[in-house]
């Protein structure tokens, strides 16, 4: 049979449908949209994506994908200009919050903002002498009533502790032991 020298209209439509609708339509649906019969669309879609059977179709699909990638590629210049357009449109509509967010995003993309998170972990051994002394003073000030023995007594109005669960109110210690056994 041999390899065809050029693509048919259906093959080109299939390749275009496949690339344009990537992730939204299955290859079978793309084959039906391109004009292939519903009954054989799954088989045709599989064959058309096989480089041994249809190398020209596979090559065309690859070229279309490259073209789309270049068209929608994110570059620094394109990103900054798109954010500027969004900001300008938001300002025209009086959406100052959206305009501000777009401008901040432009600044972040340009590297004008640096987000920084500092997580300090360590031991007392890692502190300098001054830091350690300040930490000790804070602890002493915070816990001085306890250290001096002032008002460490817990005041209770009830002499008998209240049960945690109401259903345990009538259980005596003797019953508790017998229930455990």
C-alpha positions in Angstrom: 0.0 0.0 0.0 2.8 2.5 0.9 2.8 5.7 2.8 0.6 8.5 1.4 2.5 11.6 0.2 0.1 14.1 1.7 -2.7 14.5 4.2 -6.4 14.3 3.4 -8.9 17.0 4.6 -10.3 14.6 7.2 -6.8 13.8 8.6 -6.0 17.5 8.8 -9.3 18.3 10.6 -8.7 15.4 13.0 -5.2 16.8 13.9 -6.6 20.3 14.4 -9.5 19.1 16.5 -7.1 17.0 18.6 -4.7 19.8 19.3 -7.3 22.6 19.8 -9.5 20.5 22.1 -6.7 18.7 23.9 -7.9 17.8 27.4 -11.5 18.7 26.6 -12.4 16.1 24.0 -11.3 12.5 23.6 -9.5 11.5 20.4 -12.7 9.5 19.4 -14.8 12.7 19.7 -12.2 14.6 17.6 -12.4 11.9 14.9 -16.2 12.2 14.8 -15.9 16.0 14.6 -13.5 15.6 11.7 -16.0 13.5 9.8 -15.2 9.9 10.5 -18.1 7.5 11.2 -19.1 7.1 14.9 -18.9 3.3 14.7 -15.2 3.3 13.6 -14.1 6.7 15.1 -12.2 5.1 18.1 -10.2 2.8 15.7 -9.5 5.7 13.3 -8.4 8.0 16.2 -6.0 5.3 17.4 -4.7 4.6 13.9 -4.2 8.3 13.1 -2.1 8.7 16.1 0.1 5.7 15.3 3.4 6.9 13.7 3.9 3.5 11.9 0.5 3.7 10.2 0.1 7.4 9.6 3.5 9.2 10.0 2.3 12.3 8.2 -0.7 12.8 10.6 1.5 12.3 13.6 4.1 14.8 12.3 1.3 17.3 11.5 -0.1 16.9 15.1 3.4 17.6 16.4 3.8 20.7 14.3 0.4 22.0 15.4 1.3 21.4 19.1 4.5 23.3 18.6 2.7 26.2 16.9 0.1 26.4 19.8 2.9 26.2 22.4 4.7 29.1 20.8 1.4 31.1 20.4 0.5 30.7 24.1 3.9 30.6 25.6 4.4 32.5 28.8 7.4 34.9 28.6 8.4 37.6 30.9 7.6 40.4 28.5 4.2 38.9 27.5 3.3 38.3 31.2 4.2 41.9 32.2 2.3 43.4 29.3 -0.8 41.2 29.9 -0.8 42.3 33.6 -0.6 45.9 32.5 -3.6 45.5 30.2 -5.6 43.9 33.0 -4.6 46.7 35.3 -5.6 49.4 32.7 -9.0 47.7 32.0 -9.7 47.4 35.8 -8.9 51.1 36.3 -11.2 52.1 33.4 -14.0 50.1 35.1 -13.2 51.6 38.5 -12.1 48.2 39.9 -9.3 49.6 42.0 -8.8 46.4 44.0 -8.3 44.3 40.8 -6.0 47.0 39.4 -4.0 47.0 42.5 -3.7 43.2 42.4 -2.6 43.3 38.8 0.1 45.9 39.6 1.3 43.9 42.6 1.5 40.8 40.4 3.5 42.8 37.9 5.9 43.8 40.6 6.3 40.2 41.8 7.0 39.0 38.3 9.6 41.8 37.9 11.2 40.7 41.2 10.4 43.9 43.1 8.8 42.0 45.9 10.6 39.3 47.9 8.5 37.0 50.0 10.4 35.8 52.9 9.6 33.3 55.6 12.0 32.8 58.5 11.5 29.9 60.7 13.8 29.8 63.7 14.3 26.7 65.6 16.9 26.0 68.1 18.0 25.3 71.7 19.0 27.5 74.5 22.6 26.6 73.7 22.2 28.4 70.4 21.4 31.7 72.1 23.9 34.4 72.8 24.6 35.4 76.4 22.4 38.6 76.1 19.6 36.7 74.4 19.7 34.0 77.1 19.6 36.6 79.9 16.6 38.3 78.3 14.8 35.0 78.0 15.5 34.2 81.6 14.2 37.6 82.8 11.0 37.1 80.8 10.5 33.7 82.3 11.1 35.0 85.9 8.7 37.9 85.4 6.0 35.7 84.0 6.3 33.0 86.7 7.3 35.1 89.7 4.1 34.6 91.6 4.6 30.9 91.5 8.3 31.1 92.3 7.5 33.4 95.4 4.7 31.1 96.5 2.0 33.7 96.1 -1.6 32.5 95.4 -0.6 29.0 94.2 -3.5 27.5 96.1 -6.4 26.5 93.9 -9.7 27.8 95.4 -12.6 25.3 95.2 -16.1 26.0 96.3 -17.0 22.3 96.4 -15.2 20.0 98.7 -16.3 17.0 96.6 -15.1 16.8 93.0 -17.9 16.7 90.5 -18.0 13.7 88.2 -16.8 14.2 84.7 -19.7 12.1 83.3 -23.1 12.4 85.0 -23.7 8.6 84.5 -20.6 7.9 86.7 -22.1 9.9 89.6 -23.3 6.8 91.6 -20.3 4.6 91.0 -18.4 3.9 94.2 -14.7 2.9 94.3 -15.7 -0.6 95.3 -18.0 -1.0 92.3 -15.4 0.4 90.0 -12.9 -2.4 91.0 -15.6 -5.0 90.6 -16.6 -3.7 87.2 -13.0 -3.8 85.9 -12.7 -7.5 86.8 
